[in-house]
Structures are given as structure tokens and as C-alpha cells.
Amino acid sequence: MTFIWPPMLLSLALIPIGVLLYWIIDRRRRRLLPTFGGPEPAQGRSRRLAGLRRRIPPALMLCGLVVMSVALGRPQAVVALPREEGTVILAFDVSASMAATDLTPTRMEAARVAAKDFVARQPSGVTVGVVAFSDSGVSIQMPTDDQAAVDAAIDRLAPQRGTSLGQGIIASLNVIAQAEAGPWANDYYSNQSPAPSPTATPTPVASGTHDSAVIVLLSDGENNESPDPLAAAQTAADRGVRIYTVGVGSSAGTSVTVSGFQVHTQLDQATLQGISQVTGGSYYSAADSQQLRSIYDNLDTQLVIQPQMTEITALFAGLSLVLLIAGGLTSLAWLGRLP
């Protein structure tokens, strides 16, 4: 147990002084009692009972003061608390086609606006991570409930090369697995790390392992790199991860300059809808932010027991109040006065 305001524990030093003053006053009161015609001291068992009743109320009051002094220090302890948790991975297409201007001002900017609006309505217990993919996928921000960190990660994204929807899905699945494995999972490389696998397919796990996680895939849907996005989507479905696809672009499309060449690009709704259907998710338009918010409503959170440092001042304050009231009531009932 630790304390937020440890200097307040110095108030405990005042308690022995108070005990000494009470002892002096009580002794003086009992010495003067016969002078004012008080009752004769009881004998035998009655005397022992009277002595016990005389000591219990001040003892309760003393314990209450000690506990109250501890409460003044604002104690905190590691407490295992139940919490509803879910994980959302924002998988951003950062291929060159996302620089197209068929959405104002660009597809990438439209995707940013939709994603930030989504993150701003993040409910308690849901963490959001960011994955960027073009011809490969990489984690930009591990799942966190820090909205400022997620927004900063989104702002760092910029159009790159080709498009591999499958790589984006696989990278997102790996981030989900790493996040749910906890902070002690091996998430760094050293000369002791195993050699990377030549295949991009995630390690097989039990079906439905990650029911409390979803992927929000923001893309124009134009896939020109392996692996097959529908095969990657099936891997996500086997793990219990639903993919909500967000179409960024227009069906008419536009031309964009890539490496000095003019390339026509347009929204491929069919591919994005196929990915969402395979996983049990839904397809949305980036322009429809209201529908996008409903993803949180469909997230199946899981109940986890999470140890965390929690302030327990209220427990100590409540206990001290109970002890002080008990001491006062017993003193009034047995002695006809407060201690």
C-alpha cells in the first residue's frame, strides 16, 4: 500500500498525545467522583464488567482516529477490478491511390476525418490501435485508451506505394494477438529472437479467440498485391474478429500521379463488401460518420479482471466513521456521556 499524501500521516503523532490527555482527564474524573456523591465502585464481576464498558468506547474512538489519519494520507493499493474491454484496430490504407482528390481534399484526409470522429466517441473500456498498410502492413500505435496518442498516429500517416488489403488484415490480427497477450509478450527483436517466418500468415489459434476485437479497414478497396484479401478475411473470421470496411473514394474515380505516370483509381466497393461479409462485419461509407459510430455498439466486449493501482481512501474514511460512531453510541449507552 502506498500513499498519495504521505506527509498527512504525521497526524498519527498527535494520537498518543490525545490518549495521554484522555487518560489524565479520566483519572481525574474518577478521583473526584466520590467527592460529588457518585456511586460506590462495583465489586467482583460487576466491577470487571464496568471496567470493560469504560474501556471499549474510547478504544473504538481511538481506532477510528487512527484509521482516519491513515485516510488523510490518501492510501492506494493494487486491486483486481472487473472491467469490460474491447479492442478496435484502425487499419489505414496508405497506398499512393489514397492521394486521389475525388474526395475533398483527398481520400487520405477524408479517412482521417472519419477515423478521428470515430475515436472521439470511444467508450470506456475500449482501446484503439492504428495499423498502416500499402504493399506491407505495420503497427503505428498499439491499442490504447489515450485518444491523443491515437490522433497523433493518424496524423503521421501519408500515402506510400501499392495496396495489399491482405497485409493490412494480417498486420491488424498480429497487433490484436500481441495486445491481448499482455505487456510481457515478446514485442521486440534482439539476437535471441527467433528468425522471422517466410510466410505472412498469422500463427493458427483456436476459433473465436478474439471475439472482443474488431478491425475497421479504411481503404479505396483497390488491391494489387498478395495475399488474397478474402483469404486473410477468412483467417480473421476464424479468430472471431469482425472486419468493418470503410470505403474511401468515389465509384467514378479520378486520376492520380504515381511515379510520373497517370493512373486511374476508383472505389472498389465489391472487394470491401466481400471482406466484411466473410467476417460478419458491415460496409460503410467514409462520408457517413453516423453509421461508422455504430461499430462500437456492435462490439462484443469481454469481462476481464485487471489489477490496477486504485485509491482506497473512501474505504478507510468509511471505516473510521463507523468506529467513531460506534464509540460515541456505546459511550452514551453505557456511561451516559461521550468518551
C-alpha positions in Angstrom: 0.0 0.0 0.0 1.3 3.5 -0.9 0.1 7.0 -0.1 -0.6 10.0 -2.4 -0.2 12.5 0.5 2.3 10.7 2.9 3.1 13.9 4.9 -0.5 13.7 6.3 0.5 10.5 8.1 2.3 12.8 10.6 -1.1 13.4 12.1 -0.7 9.9 13.7 1.8 11.5 16.0 -1.0 13.6 17.6 -2.9 10.5 18.7 -0.6 9.4 21.6 -0.8 13.0 22.9 -4.6 12.8 22.8 -4.5 9.4 24.5 -2.3 10.8 27.3 -4.7 13.8 27.8 -7.7 11.5 27.9 -6.0 9.2 30.5 -5.2 12.2 32.7 -8.7 13.6 32.4 -10.4 10.3 33.0 -8.2 9.6 36.0 -9.0 13.0 37.5 -12.7 12.4 36.8 -12.7 9.1 38.7 -10.8 10.6 41.6 -13.3 13.4 42.0 -16.4 11.2 41.5 -16.8 10.3 45.2 -16.5 14.0 46.2 -19.6 14.8 44.2 -21.6 11.9 45.6 -21.0 9.4 42.7 -21.9 5.7 43.1 -19.6 3.4 45.1 -17.3 1.4 42.9 -18.7 -2.0 42.0 -17.2 -5.2 43.3 -16.3 -8.6 41.7 -17.8 -9.5 38.3 -19.7 -6.2 38.2 -16.6 -4.3 38.6 -14.8 -6.1 35.8 -17.9 -5.6 33.5 -17.9 -1.9 34.4 -14.2 -1.6 33.7 -14.7 -3.3 30.3 -17.5 -1.0 29.4 -15.5 2.0 30.4 -12.6 1.0 28.1 -14.4 -0.2 24.9 -15.9 3.2 23.8 -12.5 5.1 24.0 -10.8 2.1 22.3 -13.3 2.3 19.4 -12.8 6.1 19.2 -9.0 5.6 19.2 -9.1 3.1 16.4 -11.4 5.4 14.4 -8.9 8.3 14.8 -6.0 6.0 13.7 -7.9 4.9 10.6 -8.9 8.5 9.8 -5.3 9.6 10.0 -4.4 6.9 7.5 -7.2 8.0 5.3 -5.8 11.6 5.3 -2.7 10.2 3.6 -4.9 9.0 0.7 -3.9 5.3 0.6 -3.8 3.4 -2.7 -3.3 -0.3 -3.4 -3.3 -2.7 -6.3 -6.9 -4.0 -6.6 -8.2 -6.6 -9.0 -11.2 -4.9 -10.7 -13.6 -6.3 -13.2 -13.7 -4.3 -16.5 -15.4 -4.6 -19.8 -12.8 -4.5 -22.5 -12.7 -4.5 -26.3 -10.1 -3.7 -29.0 -10.6 -1.7 -32.2 -7.8 -1.6 -34.8 -8.0 1.2 -37.4 -6.3 -0.3 -40.4 -5.4 2.6 -42.8 -4.7 2.2 -46.5 -1.7 4.4 -47.2 -1.2 3.4 -50.8 -0.5 6.0 -53.4 -4.1 6.0 -54.6 -5.2 7.5 -51.3 -3.7 10.8 -52.5 -6.6 11.0 -55.1 -8.8 14.0 -54.9 -12.2 12.6 -55.7 -13.0 13.2 -52.0 -12.2 16.7 -50.7 -9.4 17.5 -50.2 -8.0 13.9 -50.6 -9.0 10.4 -49.8 -6.4 10.3 -47.0 -7.8 13.4 -45.4 -11.3 12.1 -45.6 -10.2 8.9 -44.0 -8.5 10.9 -41.2 -11.7 12.9 -40.5 -13.8 9.8 -40.3 -11.3 7.9 -38.1 -10.9 10.9 -35.7 -14.6 11.3 -35.3 -14.9 7.6 -34.6 -12.1 7.8 -32.0 -13.6 10.8 -30.3 -16.7 8.7 -29.4 -14.6 5.9 -27.9 -16.5 4.4 -25.0 -14.8 3.5 -21.7 -13.1 0.1 -21.8 -12.3 0.1 -25.5 -8.7 0.6 -26.7 -7.9 1.7 -30.2 -4.8 0.8 -32.2 -3.6 2.1 -35.6 -2.1 -0.1 -38.4 -0.9 1.3 -41.8 -0.6 -0.8 -44.9 0.3 -0.3 -48.5 2.3 -3.3 -50.0 3.0 -4.4 -46.4 1.5 -3.7 -43.0 3.0 -2.1 -39.9 1.7 -1.2 -36.5 1.8 2.6 -35.9 0.1 2.7 -32.5 -0.5 -0.2 -30.2 -4.1 -0.3 -28.7 -4.6 2.4 -26.1 -7.3 4.4 -24.5 -5.2 7.6 -25.0 -7.2 9.4 -27.7 -4.5 12.0 -28.2 -1.9 9.3 -28.9 -4.3 7.7 -31.5 -5.0 11.0 -33.2 -1.2 11.7 -33.4 -0.7 8.3 -35.0 -3.4 9.1 -37.6 -1.8 12.5 -38.4 1.5 10.8 -39.2 0.0 8.7 -42.0 0.9 9.6 -45.6 0.4 7.9 -49.0 3.1 5.4 -49.9 3.2 2.6 -52.5 0.9 -0.3 -53.7 -2.1 -1.8 -51.9 -2.3 -5.1 -50.1 -5.6 -5.4 -48.2 -4.5 -8.8 -47.0 -1.3 -7.5 -45.4 -3.3 -4.8 -43.6 -5.7 -7.5 -42.2 -2.8 -9.8 -41.2 -0.9 -6.9 -39.5 -4.0 -6.0 -37.6 -4.5 -9.6 -36.4 -1.0 -9.7 -35.2 -1.5 -6.4 -33.2 -4.7 -7.8 -31.7 -2.9 -11.0 -30.6 0.0 -9.1 -29.2 -2.3 -6.6 -27.3 -4.3 -9.5 -25.7 -1.2 -11.4 -24.8 -0.3 -8.5 -22.4 2.6 -6.3 -21.7 5.0 -9.2 -21.0 4.7 -10.6 -24.6 7.9 -10.5 -26.6 7.3 -7.4 -28.8 10.9 -6.6 -29.6 13.8 -8.0 -31.6 17.2 -9.0 -30.3 19.8 -11.5 -31.3 17.9 -14.0 -29.1 14.7 -13.5 -31.1 13.6 -16.3 -33.5 14.1 -15.8 -37.2 11.0 -14.3 -38.9 8.8 -16.7 -40.7 9.0 -16.6 -44.5 5.2 -16.6 -44.7 2.9 -13.7 -43.7 0.1 -16.0 -42.4 -0.5 -15.5 -38.7 0.0 -18.4 -36.3 -3.2 -20.5 -36.1 -5.2 -20.2 -32.9 -8.4 -21.6 -31.6 -11.6 -20.5 -33.4 -13.2 -17.4 -31.9 -10.1 -16.5 -29.8 -10.5 -12.7 -30.3 -14.3 -12.1 -30.2 -13.8 -8.8 -28.3 -11.8 -7.2 -31.1 -12.8 -5.7 -34.4 -10.9 -4.2 -37.4 -12.0 -1.0 -39.1 -10.4 -1.1 -42.5 -10.3 2.3 -44.2 -9.4 1.9 -47.9 -10.5 2.5 -51.5 -10.5 -1.3 -51.9 -8.2 -1.4 -54.9 -6.0 -4.4 -54.2 -2.9 -5.1 -56.3 -0.6 -7.1 -54.0 -0.7 -10.5 -52.4 -2.0 -12.2 -50.3 -5.7 -12.7 -51.3 -7.7 -10.3 -49.1 -10.6 -12.7 -48.9 -8.3 -15.5 -47.6 -6.9 -13.0 -45.0 -10.5 -12.1 -44.1 -11.4 -15.8 -43.5 -8.4 -16.0 -41.1 -9.9 -13.1 -39.2 -13.3 -14.7 -39.2 -11.8 -18.0 -37.8 -10.4 -16.0 -34.9 -13.7 -14.3 -34.2 -12.5 -10.9 -35.4 -15.1 -9.0 -37.5 -13.9 -6.5 -40.1 -15.9 -3.3 -40.8 -14.8 -1.9 -44.1 -15.0 1.8 -44.8 -15.0 2.8 -48.5 -12.8 5.9 -49.2 -13.3 7.3 -52.7 -15.9 7.6 -55.4 -17.3 5.0 -57.8 -16.4 7.3 -60.7 -12.9 7.6 -59.5 -10.2 10.0 -60.7 -6.6 10.0 -61.9 -3.5 10.2 -59.7 0.2 10.6 -60.5 2.2 7.6 -59.4 6.0 7.6 -60.2 5.4 10.1 -63.0 2.5 8.1 -64.5 -1.2 9.0 -64.6 -3.1 6.1 -63.0 -6.9 6.0 -62.9 -8.3 4.9 -59.5 -11.8 4.3 -58.2 -13.6 2.9 -55.2 -13.9 -0.9 -55.3 -16.9 -1.5 -53.1 -17.3 -5.1 -54.1 -14.0 -6.2 -52.6 -14.6 -4.2 -49.4 -18.1 -5.6 -49.1 -16.8 -9.2 -49.6 -14.3 -8.7 -46.8 -16.9 -7.5 -44.3 -19.4 -10.3 -45.3 -16.8 -13.0 -44.8 -16.2 -11.8 -41.2 -19.7 -10.9 -40.2 -19.0 -7.2 -40.3 -20.5 -4.4 -42.3 -19.6 -2.0 -45.1 -19.8 1.8 -44.6 -19.0 4.9 -46.5 -16.4 7.3 -45.1 -18.8 10.1 -45.6 -21.4 8.5 -43.3 -19.9 9.1 -39.8 -23.1 8.4 -38.0 -23.2 4.8 -39.3 -19.5 4.5 -38.5 -20.1 5.2 -34.8 -22.5 2.2 -34.6 -19.4 -0.1 -34.8 -18.9 0.5 -31.1 -22.5 -0.7 -30.4 -21.8 -4.0 -32.1 -18.5 -4.6 -30.3 -18.7 -7.7 -28.0 -16.7 -6.7 -25.0 -15.3 -9.2 -22.6 -15.1 -9.1 -18.8 -11.6 -9.2 -17.6 -10.1 -8.9 -14.1 -7.4 -6.3 -14.3 -5.1 -5.5 -11.3 -4.6 -1.7 -11.1 -3.5 0.9 -8.6 -6.6 2.3 -7.0 -7.1 4.9 -4.3 -8.9 3.3 -1.3 -9.3 6.5 0.8 -13.1 6.0 0.8 -12.8 2.6 2.5 -10.6 4.0 5.3 -12.8 7.1 5.7 -15.9 5.0 5.9 -14.4 2.6 8.4 -13.2 5.4 10.6 -16.7 6.9 10.6 -18.2 3.6 11.7 -15.7 3.2 14.5 -16.2 6.8 15.8 -20.0 6.5 15.7 -19.8 3.1 17.4 -17.5 4.5 20.1 -19.9 7.5 20.7 -23.0 5.4 20.9 -21.6 2.8 23.2 -20.3 5.5 25.5 -23.7 7.2 25.7 -25.5 3.9 26.3 -23.1 2.6 28.9 -21.6 5.7 30.5 -24.2 8.4 29.8 -21.6 10.6 28.2 -19.1 10.8 25.3 -15.7 9.4 26.0 
